[in-house]
Amino acid sequence: MRENRLPPVPGSTDCSPARLRQLKLIAAARVSACRSTSRQQVTDIVRVTVDNEVDTTTFKAIVDDVAGDALR
């Protein structure tokens, strides 16, 4: 019987620099559209946007970049 498992989540090494830029731009656009006022809102939006495509360090870097731009 075949197992019903999802394919493994791609690691950060599988995510190309172009895909990282795309994810960051999408997250920034969503944060801007929502007019986020707190870092937690930004973090939640980025979490939904990247959806396990990046590692924790990259996730934090994207949050820092997007929050820096949105919360000024």
N, CA, C and O of each residue as an XYZ file, in Angstrom:
288
protein
N       0.835     -1.170      0.000
C       0.000      0.000      0.000
C       0.885      1.240      0.000
O       1.880      1.316      0.721
N       0.508      2.187     -0.808
C       1.275      3.425     -0.936
C       1.009      4.348      0.254
O      -0.131      4.489      0.698
N       2.074      4.974      0.764
C       1.919      5.901      1.881
C       1.368      7.226      1.375
O       1.725      7.693      0.294
N       0.516      7.805      2.153
C      -0.054      9.110      1.808
C       0.699     10.205      2.552
O       0.208     10.748      3.541
N       1.867     10.516      2.078
C       2.685     11.551      2.709
C       2.906     12.691      1.742
O       2.972     12.505      0.527
N       3.019     13.870      2.311
C       3.345     15.040      1.506
C       4.826     15.006      1.155
O       5.622     14.427      1.894
N       5.202     15.617      0.042
C       6.622     15.674     -0.281
C       7.352     16.515      0.765
O       6.735     17.355      1.420
N       8.652     16.301      0.927
C       9.396     17.070      1.927
C       9.388     18.562      1.608
O       9.356     18.968      0.447
N       9.419     19.358      2.659
C       9.483     20.804      2.493
C      10.860     21.153      1.954
O      11.866     20.686      2.487
N      10.924     21.968      0.904
C      12.235     22.310      0.357
C      13.046     23.121      1.357
O      12.501     23.964      2.070
N      14.324     22.871      1.405
C      15.202     23.607      2.306
C      15.561     24.961      1.736
O      15.247     25.259      0.584
N      16.208     25.771      2.529
C      16.581     27.108      2.070
C      17.566     27.039      0.909
O      17.668     27.982      0.124
N      18.291     25.928      0.795
C      19.228     25.799     -0.312
C      18.501     25.607     -1.638
O      19.063     25.866     -2.702
N      17.235     25.147     -1.570
C      16.440     24.963     -2.776
C      15.816     26.265     -3.257
O      15.375     26.349     -4.403
N      15.773     27.263     -2.416
C      15.139     28.532     -2.741
C      16.173     29.445     -3.397
O      17.160     29.836     -2.773
N      15.932     29.775     -4.650
C      16.895     30.585     -5.401
C      16.862     32.036     -4.930
O      15.883     32.469     -4.322
N      17.924     32.788     -5.207
C      17.927     34.207     -4.845
C      16.774     34.980     -5.494
O      16.231     35.907     -4.893
N      16.405     34.605     -6.705
C      15.280     35.268     -7.365
C      13.975     34.991     -6.613
O      13.138     35.883     -6.468
N      13.805     33.765     -6.141
C      12.601     33.412     -5.376
C      12.580     34.152     -4.046
O      11.518     34.581     -3.595
N      13.735     34.306     -3.414
C      13.798     35.067     -2.161
C      13.387     36.512     -2.376
O      12.634     37.071     -1.578
N      13.878     37.125     -3.455
C      13.496     38.500     -3.780
C      11.995     38.595     -4.021
O      11.336     39.528     -3.562
N      11.468     37.617     -4.747
C      10.038     37.592     -5.038
C       9.230     37.484     -3.747
O       8.257     38.216     -3.567
N       9.615     36.591     -2.859
C       8.911     36.439     -1.588
C       8.950     37.729     -0.761
O       7.951     38.124     -0.160
N      10.111     38.372     -0.740
C      10.245     39.612      0.016
C       9.353     40.703     -0.566
O       8.703     41.436      0.180
N       9.318     40.816     -1.886
C       8.481     41.833     -2.518
C       6.991     41.565     -2.287
O       6.217     42.492     -2.046
N       6.603     40.310     -2.361
C       5.206     39.950     -2.110
C       4.836     40.280     -0.666
O       3.778     40.855     -0.406
N       5.708     39.915      0.267
C       5.444     40.196      1.681
C       5.349     41.699      1.921
O       4.463     42.158      2.642
N       6.251     42.461      1.324
C       6.235     43.915      1.500
C       4.951     44.523      0.938
O       4.376     45.433      1.536
N       4.508     44.023     -0.203
C       3.265     44.532     -0.795
C       2.067     44.209      0.086
O       1.178     45.043      0.253
N       2.036     43.012      0.648
C       0.926     42.626      1.526
C       0.918     43.452      2.807
O      -0.141     43.878      3.268
N       2.092     43.679      3.378
C       2.192     44.487      4.597
C       1.733     45.909      4.308
O       1.016     46.509      5.109
N       2.138     46.438      3.185
C       1.742     47.784      2.806
C       0.235     47.880      2.584
O      -0.403     48.832      3.034
N      -0.325     46.906      1.900
C      -1.765     46.908      1.620
C      -2.589     46.810      2.904
O      -3.673     47.385      2.997
N      -2.074     46.085      3.880
C      -2.793     45.923      5.160
C      -2.561     47.090      6.100
O      -3.232     47.213      7.125
N      -1.613     47.945      5.753
C      -1.246     49.081      6.604
C      -0.927     48.609      8.028
O      -1.471     49.109      9.012
N      -0.048     47.651      8.092
C       0.338     47.059      9.373
C       0.932     48.102     10.302
O       1.681     48.984      9.883
N       0.578     47.979     11.575
C       1.043     48.945     12.560
C       1.933     48.331     13.625
O       2.467     49.054     14.466
N       2.106     47.013     13.613
C       2.950     46.387     14.623
C       3.859     45.338     13.981
O       3.588     44.822     12.897
N       4.923     45.052     14.678
C       5.867     44.046     14.195
C       5.211     42.652     14.152
O       5.536     41.841     13.285
N       4.301     42.382     15.077
C       3.610     41.086     15.086
C       2.763     40.914     13.830
O       2.721     39.824     13.258
N       2.092     41.969     13.398
C       1.310     41.893     12.165
C       2.212     41.609     10.973
O       1.881     40.792     10.114
N       3.349     42.287     10.926
C       4.310     42.071      9.847
C       4.802     40.627      9.864
O       4.868     39.976      8.821
N       5.146     40.132     11.044
C       5.629     38.757     11.187
C       4.582     37.753     10.702
O       4.916     36.796     10.003
N       3.339     37.966     11.065
C       2.273     37.055     10.645
C       2.096     37.057      9.130
O       1.914     36.002      8.522
N       2.147     38.229      8.528
C       1.995     38.329      7.073
C       3.159     37.653      6.363
O       2.953     36.937      5.383
N       4.376     37.869      6.843
C       5.549     37.228      6.237
C       5.459     35.717      6.409
O       5.789     34.975      5.484
N       5.024     35.252      7.558
C       4.908     33.811      7.809
C       3.958     33.164      6.793
O       4.257     32.096      6.258
N       2.839     33.794      6.533
C       1.888     33.264      5.556
C       2.477     33.328      4.148
O       2.251     32.426      3.341
N       3.214     34.365      3.856
C       3.778     34.554      2.517
C       4.851     33.529      2.203
O       4.822     32.926      1.130
N       5.793     33.314      3.105
C       6.914     32.415      2.793
C       6.545     30.951      2.965
O       7.147     30.088      2.326
N       5.567     30.650      3.818
C       4.993     29.304      3.952
C       6.020     28.176      3.846
O       5.941     27.354      2.933
N       6.960     28.132      4.751
C       7.960     27.048      4.852
C       8.921     26.953      3.668
O       9.512     25.897      3.443
N       9.085     28.019      2.923
C      10.034     27.987      1.804
C      11.435     28.419      2.219
O      12.396     28.192      1.484
N      11.559     29.039      3.391
C      12.862     29.528      3.837
C      13.146     29.034      5.248
O      12.243     28.603      5.964
N      14.418     29.104      5.634
C      14.784     28.707      6.991
C      14.511     29.864      7.963
O      14.126     30.958      7.552
N      14.715     29.602      9.239
C      14.395     30.576     10.281
C      15.200     31.859     10.149
O      14.658     32.951     10.318
N      16.471     31.738      9.851
C      17.331     32.913      9.717
C      16.878     33.801      8.568
O      16.822     35.023      8.708
N      16.559     33.197      7.447
C      16.081     33.953      6.291
C      14.725     34.580      6.588
O      14.462     35.714      6.188
N      13.871     33.853      7.281
C      12.566     34.376      7.675
C      12.733     35.640      8.517
O      12.075     36.649      8.265
N      13.606     35.582      9.510
C      13.840     36.738     10.376
C      14.397     37.921      9.583
O      14.037     39.069      9.844
N      15.265     37.646      8.627
C      15.828     38.720      7.801
C      14.747     39.390      6.952
O      14.741     40.612      6.799
N      13.846     38.598      6.409
C      12.755     39.163      5.613
C      11.844     40.012      6.503
O      11.432     41.106      6.115
N      11.532     39.505      7.695
C      10.698     40.279      8.627
C      11.381     41.598      8.965
O      10.732     42.644      8.964
N      12.675     41.568      9.253
C      13.412     42.782      9.584
C      13.359     43.788      8.436
O      13.112     44.973      8.657
N      13.591     43.313      7.210
C      13.570     44.206      6.050
C      12.194     44.808      5.818
O      12.062     46.015      5.613
N      11.184     43.974      5.852
C       9.825     44.453      5.584
C       9.333     45.354      6.718
O       8.714     46.385      6.456
N       9.594     44.985      7.954
C       9.152     45.790      9.099
C       9.861     47.132      9.109
O       9.259     48.156      9.434
N      11.129     47.130      8.758
C      11.874     48.380      8.714
C      11.279     49.376      7.751
O      11.251     50.576      8.026
N      10.804     48.886      6.624
C      10.200     49.745      5.611
C       8.776     50.154      5.989
O       8.377     51.297      5.763
N       8.014     49.230      6.559
C       6.581     49.468      6.810
C       6.304     50.250      8.081
O       5.325     50.994      8.141
N       7.135     50.101      9.090
C       6.835     50.692     10.393
C       7.550     52.009     10.644
O       7.699     52.421     11.794
N       7.978     52.649      9.627
C       8.659     53.952      9.791
C       7.670     55.064      9.935
O       8.060     56.222     10.081
